[in-house]
Amino acid sequence: MAEYLRHMPLFAAFSDEQLGDLQRQGKLIDVEAGMMLFHEGDPAQGLFVVLEGGLEVTKQSGAQEILLAHIPPGEFVGEISLLTGNPHGASVRATIDSRLLQFEPALFSSARNSPITRLLLTTMSHRMRNTEAAVRKAERLSSLGKLASGLAAELSTPAAESLSAVRNLPQALDLSHALALNVSNCGLSSAQLQALNALQRRMIATEPPSLTPAQRAERERLLNGWLDQHGCPDLKPSVPEFVAVGVECAAMDEVLAQVGADALSTVLRWLDATIHVVSLTRSLIGCSSRISDLIKSVKAYTYMDQSPTQEVDIHEGLENTLIMLRHRLAEVQIAREYDRALPRVIVFGSEINQVWTHLIDNAIDATNACGLLNLRTWREDDWIVVEVADNGCGISKDVQERIFTPYFTTKDVKGRRAGLGLDTVRRIVVERHRGMVRFSSIPGDTRFQVYLPLRTG
């Protein structure tokens, strides 16, 4: 065994005596392909040197399993947990049938200055940097995927409505033109036609009313009764659209007074077709505006085509973040207490919006997406303070000291994230902006406060 270890680059600098110690202290184990050596979160299992075969190291980030490394013959795994005393931060399985040399954790408890311990420390530092880089990249991609998913959900409704309106508009125009010819053949005088055209323009130019469901139902009931009374029950399917544009019984009385009972049904059909065309057009305009506003929000959120730092209005960043997360806010009550007199501040725009995203997303999770989210801003000496508060379950006292620790999370790692959200908040605020992050939490009242300096340089 010592001769086998001697040819591994990992142990090239070890003396014969040191290699002999390794051989005596380790034990050979065989691991079949696909078998787990240990799972993420398991206590330290010791050090494993790959003699034959190969291992893969993976870490869970949300629902995604990230491949961190392949461990070929001559390399080892398990050193980070062994030397830090923390549970394993990743999972390891055999990719093919493998033979390993295992060193129990107890062997290292009194050998802090041994050559193999020094080797482990050097390797651990390098691997931790690589692991953190890989997980941070996956975290960014996961966050981007969530925002993209939310944006797709926000865009899908106006896009579908626009497509439906475009498809129905040609047929609606043809029907409106045909019914206009029918009206012209009803024997109405020139004065009646002019009055009817004026009435039509007034109907379609009126801004649609904002009605409660009860108000809408009452107006539909009255219009249905009016149509029954005047012998036009076949027009009842058009009543919701009449009500939507503000047509009431008084307008119907005016039509009757202008055209008479004989032409009433024909004229109402034409008015209905005209109103339908207008409704489709308004739908197109409204949907296009919503899509345009979403695109503007995305550009503002990411500071696309702008320099890394910008002089920004903090409130605009908060509002754009809310738009990006709107798909998660359907049942969340949002309260705003903004100090609109706050000056603009120079920040890394897209990064500071990541801070708002993580804090608001965490608040939504804490309330199970159906609680209260309170956003406050104020000035405190030479700081701008932004507070994100929620009335959720709170953060238990026994973990409050660890919430900014990388990879630490109170969430189910298989269904959530890898525990880098608040670490990202800390890095962006403290390291990038020389600010501060404070928090307090009891059940029903959790507050995160971000302090950003007004003076730079």
N, C-alpha and C positions, 0 to 999 in steps of 0.2 A: 504493500500500500504506500509506504514512504517513497518508493521509487516512482510510483504512479503520480503522487502529488508533486514530486520534484520537477516533472515535465510540464506542470501547469504554470503559465505565466503569473498567475495570482500568487503563487508561493515560491517564485524564483529566487527571492532574496532570503528565504528561510534557511537556517543552518540544518545540518543533519539532526542535531539534538531537538530543534524546534519541530521538524517534521515528524520525528519519533513521538514527541509529545502529542501532536495532532492525531497521529494514528492510534495512540493508546486511549485518548480521551473521547474520540468519536466512535459512532457506531454506524454500520452500514444498514440502509433501509432501501427497499425496492418499492417503487410507486408505479402503478399501472397507468396507461394513457387515460386521460380524462379524470383521474382521481384528484380530489382537492387535497393539497398539503395543509393549508389553513385558510380560514375565511376572514374577510375584513371584520374587525371588531373582536376577533379571538384574542385571548391573552398570549403573551410571548411563548412561542413553541421551541425557540432555540435557533441555532444557525444551521443552515443547510448548504452544503457544498455539492454542486452537481458534478458527479464523476462521469456518468453516461446519460444520454438522453437529452431532455430539455424541459424547461418550465416556462409558463407565461404568467405575468403579473397583471392583474386587472383591478380597477377601482370603479365603484358605482357612483355615477353623477346623475341624480334624478333617476329616470327610467333607463338611462343609457349606461352600458358597461364600457369603460374606457380601457383599451389595451395600453399599459404603461411600458412594458418591456418584455423581451424574451431573455431567458437566462440559459445560456449554452453551457456545455461542459467546461469546467475550469472557473466558473463564476459561482457566487453564493447569494443567498437571499435570507431575509429574516433579521438582518442586522439592526434596522431602525428600531423596531419594537424591543429588541434585546437590550439595546444600550439606553434607550429613553425610558423603558419601563411602561410605556403606553401600549394599549392593544394594537394589533396589527392594523395599519391604515390601508391595506390592500389585500386582495385574495390571490392565492397562488395555486395553480393546478399543473399537472404534468401534461405536456402536449403529446408525448410518446412515452413508451415504457422507459423508466429512468431508474438509475441507481444513484443514491445520495449518501453523503457522509453527514450525519447529524451530530451537533454538539448541544447538549442540554443547557438551559439557561443558567443552572447552578454553577457551571464551570467558569462563568465569567463574573460571578459575584465578588470574587476575591482576586481577580486577575486584570485589574483596570489598566495596568501598565505593561501588559504582555504584548509581544509583537503582533499577535493576531488582533488584539483589541485596537491597537493603533491603526492597523490595516482597515478594520471595520469603521473606525471613525472617519478616515479619509474617504472611504467608499460611500459611507452614509451621507456625508455632506454633498457629494456629487449627485447621488441618487435623489436626495430630497429636493434639490434644485430642479432636476429633470421632472420629478413627479409633480411638483407644484406648477411648473410651466404647462405640463400636459393637462392637468386638471383645470387650471385657469382658462386654458384655451377651450376646453370642453364646456366650462361654465359659461363663457362668453357666447359660444355657439348655442348652448341651451337657451340662454336669455334671448338671443336673437331669434331663435326658433319660436319662442313663446310670443314675442312681439309680432313676428311675421304671421303666426297663426291668428292672433287677435286682429291684426290688420286685415287679413283675408276674410275673417268673419264680419268685420265692419264693412268691407267693400262688397261682400257678396250680395247683401240685400239691395242697396241702391243699383248695383250692376244688373241684378235680375229684374228689378222693376223697370229700369231703363230699357232693357231688351224687350220686355213684354210690351211697353208703351210703343216702342218703335215698330214692333210686329203688328200691333193693332191699329196704329194710326192710319195707314192707307185705307183699310176697310172702313174705318170710322169716317174718313173724309168722303169716300164714295157714297156712303149712306146719307151723310149730311147734304151733299149736293143733290142726290135723288129726291130727298124729302123737301128740299128748297123748291124744286120744280113742282112738286105736289101742292105746296102752299101757293105758288104763283098761279095755279089753275083752280083755286078755290073761289074765284070771282071777287076777291077783295079789291077795294078801291086803292088808288095810289096813296091817298092819305092814310088808309088803314095799314098798308104795307110799310109806309114810312114810320108810323107809330110803332108797328111791330118790330121793325129793325132797331129803332131806338131802345125799345124795351129789352130786346135781345142783347144789345151792346151793354146796357146797364147791368143786366144779370151777370154777364161773363166778366165784366170789369170789376165787380164788387169783390173785395177781399174775402176769401172763405172765412166764415165765422169759427171761433174756437168754442166748441160745445162740449158740455159734459155728457156722458152716456145717457143720463136721464133727460137732458134737454133734447138730445138727438132723437131719442125714442118718442118723446111727446110731439115733436114737429112731424115725425114720420106718421104718427097716429092721426094727426090733424089733416095732413095731406092725403092720406089714404081715404079718410072720410070725405074729403072734398071731391076726390075723383069718383067715389061711389055716388055721391050726390049728383054729379054732373054727367053721369053716364060714360065714364072713361076708366072702368076698373082694369082694363088690359094694360094701362100705363103704370100700375102699381110697382112692377119691378124697377121702374126708374126713380121711384121716390127717394131711396138713399142718396142717389147722385144729385137730385134736386136739392135735398137738404144740405148736402155737403158744400154746395156753392151758395147757400143762403136763401134759396127760394122758399117762400112761405105762402100761406093761403091768400094773403093780400095781393101778391104778385099774380097768382092764378086768377083772382077776381079781375085784375087789370087786363090780363090776356083775354078773358071772356068778354069784358066790356069792349075791347077793341075789335075782336074778330067775330063775335057771335057764337051761338051754340053749334051751328052747322059746321063751321070750320075749326071748332075747338080741338077735336081729337087730332086732326092733321097738323095743326100748328104746334100742339104740345109735343108731338112726335119729332117735329123738326127742331124745336127748342131742346128736347132731350138729346138728340144727335149732336147738336151744336155744343151743348154743355159737355158731352162726352169727349169731343175733340179737344175742348179747352182743358178738361181734366187730364187727358193724356199728355198734353203739351206742358201743363204745370208739373206733372209728375217727372217728365224728362228734365225740366229746368231744376226741380228740387233735387233729383238724384244726381245730376251733374254737379250741382253746387256741393252736395255732401261729399262726393268723390274728390272734388277739387280741394275742399277744406281738409280732408284726410291727408291728401298728398302734401299740402302746405304744412300740416302738423308734423308729418314724418320728416320733412326737410328741416323744419325748425328744431325738432327733437334731436336729430343727428348732426345739426349744423353742417349739412352737406354743402360742399363747395366753399367752405369758409376756413379761415386760419384756425390753428389749434386753440388759441385763446380768443375770447370775445368779451365785450362789455355787454352784460345781459341784464334783463329784468327777471329776477328770480321767479316772479309769479308766472311769467310766460312759460318758463321751464316746467313748473309744477302743473300748469294746465295742459301743456302738451303731453306730459307724462300720463295724466289722467285720461287723455284721449287714446294714448297707446294702450292703456290698460282697461279701456271702457268695456271690453267683452267680459271682464271679471267684476265689474262694478254694478251690474244690473240691479242687485238687491242690497247694495251698500248705500247707506245715507252718508252724504258728504257735507261737512260744515267747513266754511272758509272764514278765517279771521285774518285778513291780509292788511298789513300796513302799506297802503298804496303810496305813501310818501317816501318809502325806502329808495335810496339811490341805486343806480345800476352798479354792478360789481364785475370785476374782471376775473374770469374763471376759464377753465377748460370746459367749454360748453357741453360737449357730448358726454364727458366723464361725469360732470356734476348731475346730469340727467340720469346717469346710471345710479347715482346715490338715491335720487327720488324714487326711481323704479324699484330698487331693492327694499327701501323702507316702506313704500306703499304696498308693494306685493306682500311683504311680511305681515303688514297690518291686516290685509285682506285675509290671509291665511289664519291669522289669530282670531278673526271674527267669523270664520267659516263662510266668508263671502256674503254675510248678511247682517253686519253690525254697523257701527258708526265710525267713520273716519273723519278726524278733525285736523285741518291744516292751518297752522298759524305762522305768521311772520312778524318780527319786530326788530327794532334796533337796540343794541345794548352796547353803549360806549362806541368803540370802533369795530364792532362786529355786527353783521347781519345774522339773525337767528331764524332758522326754519324748524318748526316743530311738526312732527308727524305723530299723531296720537290715535289710539283705538280703544274700544271698550271690550276687547277680547279677553282671552283666558289669562293673559299675563305671562311673565317669565319667572319661573320658580327661583327662589333665592339661592338654592344650591348650585345653580348653573349660571347665575348672572355674571360671575367673574370670568366665565369662559366664553361668552357669546361672541367675542371678537377674535377668538382663536381660530386659525385656519383649520378647516375640515371638521370643526365642531358644529353639530346641528342638533336641535331638539326635534327635528322632523324625521319622519320615516325615510331613511336614505334611499330605499328602493322606489319610493314614489315621489320624492321631492328632489332637493339639490344636494350638493356635496359639502355644504357648510362653508362656502366662501363668500356668501352674500354680504354679511356684516364685516368680514375681513376686507372685502373690496371697498365697502363704505369707509372704513377706517383709513385704508391706504389712500384713497382719493382725497378725502377731507384733510387728514393729518399730514400725510407725506407730500401730496401734490399741491395742496392749497394752504398748508400751514395753519389749518383750522383745528377745531375741536369737535368731538362727538360725545354727548352726554345722554344718559337715559335714566329713567326711573320706571318701575313696574310693580304694580299690585294687580290682582285679579280685577278686571273691569276698567283699568286705567294704566295703559302703557304709553310712555312718551319718549320719543327719540328727538333730541335737539342737535342740530347741526349749526356750528358757529363758523362763519366765513369772514375772514378779515376784509375790512373795507380798504385798507392801505396795502399796497404790494410793493415789493422791492426791498 
